[in-house]
Amino acid sequence: MSSTRRSWCRRLGAALVVVPASGCELPDGTGIAYETWHDYPDADLPPELRLVQAAILAANPHNTQPWRFVVSPEVIELWQDTERDLGAMDPIGREQVIGLGCALENLATAAPGFGRSATIEPYPDPDAPQLTARVGLATTEPRARPLADTIARRHTQRGRYLDAPLSEHVEHALEELLVDLADVELVLLQSSSDRAAFRTGTIAATKAIVADREMNEASHRWWRQTESEIERERDGLTLMATVSGAATRAIGKLGKGPDAAKTGQYWIRNTEGPQTTASAFGALVTPALQDRSTLLTVGRAWQRIHLWIAAHGLCAQPLNQMFERRDRELARDLAPDFGPKLADLVGEHGQLGFRIGYAWDEFGPSPRRPVDWVVAT
Ligand SMILES: Cc1cc2nc3c(=O)[nH]c(=O)nc-3n(C[C@H](O)[C@H](O)[C@H](O)COP(=O)(O)O)c2cc1C
């Protein structure tokens, strides 16, 4: 621990009286749960395992990391780990498949840098529905690919964003980025009335999720509070990735953590506050709701957008409460509420919502399960 941090900890400890100095290790993204962020790309690993490292660092819903890899020098198979699901929060499995698409995009982006070209074959075996993609690796001359350098610097930013419009070129650049990804359309909401509608809808959907015990508990299942829990599981949502301010994080870490009801109330408060500040909200939209191959492409599109954003001094957070409520309405045959709202805002088959802006405060990385936990050779 640095001396500045140690003395800060002591001051905090003195103020709270109850803090033992040795228990005041702030979560700073440097423990074993964060090693992949720092090791990537690990030159001691063969290229195909460096590509798995890249895939592991992708965005994924609630940091569930729903993947397994079967690896050889010529082929990487990406398998869906259906046990690492979000239950009632993702009742039609939309987010899980999108997260797998994010992993594929990181893998494909990284490959040329390690002298490989990656050919992705989605769902290659009808008898093995969990085999999400087979990625063929051919040897090529190593060459840098734009955005590959950003893989270990991209994080979801959940703090306050500045109240500033996007630079004019951003929308065009993002559209250009997606031209080779069939069937995925980008919708950006930048006018103050559109942004207000997305914000209001997201807050209302958050309240609906928290009021729905099954959904709220499904979300809470992936909450990780203490350092030992984070190091044991290396997944899920943590204080460091979701809450502003070192002091709040440190105080939060002292207890065993809030129950689902409390976490739900914090979530509503954060959504009413910092998490709906944005230069733009947006969505990725497709022609149909549940075509798995297209959902993989949505994931590829989101990961690519997020890498571009991180490379250009912007930040982003997926915001899917309205989409999750729409899916819940469909799965449970509930009276449509957020479905029509969302259709009005972004079009009928919105798959992934988000906000983009300029960060007021920076958030740290989320833990990752390392290569040897997720690979079979
Ligand atoms: C399909 C999908 C949906 C997501 N939805 C949300 C969301 O509604 N709110 C949020 O804060 N983060 C959301 N995320 C971001 C993940 O929580 C985040 O990627 C994960 O915790 C790993 O953190 P990282 O992106 O910083 O690496 C979503 C990510 C994906 C791929």
PDBQT file of the ligand as one rigid body, heavy atoms in Angstrom, charges set to zero:
ROOT
HETATM    1  C1  LIG A 401     -25.397  -7.236 -22.887  1.00  0.00    +0.000 C 
HETATM    2  C2  LIG A 401     -24.847  -6.342 -21.814  1.00  0.00    +0.000 A 
HETATM    3  C3  LIG A 401     -25.711  -5.618 -20.997  1.00  0.00    +0.000 A 
HETATM    4  C4  LIG A 401     -25.197  -4.770 -20.022  1.00  0.00    +0.000 A 
HETATM    5  N1  LIG A 401     -26.071  -3.999 -19.273  1.00  0.00    +0.000 NA
HETATM    6  C5  LIG A 401     -25.595  -3.146 -18.348  1.00  0.00    +0.000 A 
HETATM    7  C6  LIG A 401     -26.479  -2.285 -17.623  1.00  0.00    +0.000 A 
HETATM    8  O1  LIG A 401     -27.691  -2.260 -17.842  1.00  0.00    +0.000 OA
HETATM    9  N2  LIG A 401     -25.945  -1.459 -16.681  1.00  0.00    +0.000 N 
HETATM   10  C7  LIG A 401     -24.593  -1.428 -16.443  1.00  0.00    +0.000 A 
HETATM   11  O2  LIG A 401     -24.162  -0.666 -15.576  1.00  0.00    +0.000 OA
HETATM   12  N3  LIG A 401     -23.734  -2.211 -17.128  1.00  0.00    +0.000 NA
HETATM   13  C8  LIG A 401     -24.204  -3.056 -18.074  1.00  0.00    +0.000 A 
HETATM   14  N4  LIG A 401     -23.335  -3.831 -18.802  1.00  0.00    +0.000 N 
HETATM   15  C9  LIG A 401     -21.882  -3.714 -18.562  1.00  0.00    +0.000 C 
HETATM   16  C10 LIG A 401     -21.373  -4.889 -17.741  1.00  0.00    +0.000 C 
HETATM   17  O3  LIG A 401     -21.888  -4.875 -16.437  1.00  0.00    +0.000 OA
HETATM   18  C11 LIG A 401     -19.835  -4.854 -17.756  1.00  0.00    +0.000 C 
HETATM   19  O4  LIG A 401     -19.397  -5.047 -19.077  1.00  0.00    +0.000 OA
HETATM   20  C12 LIG A 401     -19.230  -5.937 -16.857  1.00  0.00    +0.000 C 
HETATM   21  O5  LIG A 401     -19.544  -5.687 -15.512  1.00  0.00    +0.000 OA
HETATM   22  C13 LIG A 401     -17.712  -5.993 -17.000  1.00  0.00    +0.000 C 
HETATM   23  O6  LIG A 401     -17.148  -4.741 -16.740  1.00  0.00    +0.000 OA
HETATM   24  P1  LIG A 401     -16.264  -3.947 -17.790  1.00  0.00    +0.000 P 
HETATM   25  O7  LIG A 401     -17.161  -3.618 -18.973  1.00  0.00    +0.000 OA
HETATM   26  O8  LIG A 401     -15.833  -2.708 -17.061  1.00  0.00    +0.000 OA
HETATM   27  O9  LIG A 401     -15.130  -4.810 -18.182  1.00  0.00    +0.000 OA
HETATM   28  C14 LIG A 401     -23.806  -4.666 -19.815  1.00  0.00    +0.000 A 
HETATM   29  C15 LIG A 401     -22.939  -5.384 -20.657  1.00  0.00    +0.000 A 
HETATM   30  C16 LIG A 401     -23.442  -6.198 -21.656  1.00  0.00    +0.000 A 
HETATM   31  C17 LIG A 401     -22.500  -6.929 -22.554  1.00  0.00    +0.000 C 
ENDROOT
TORSDOF 0
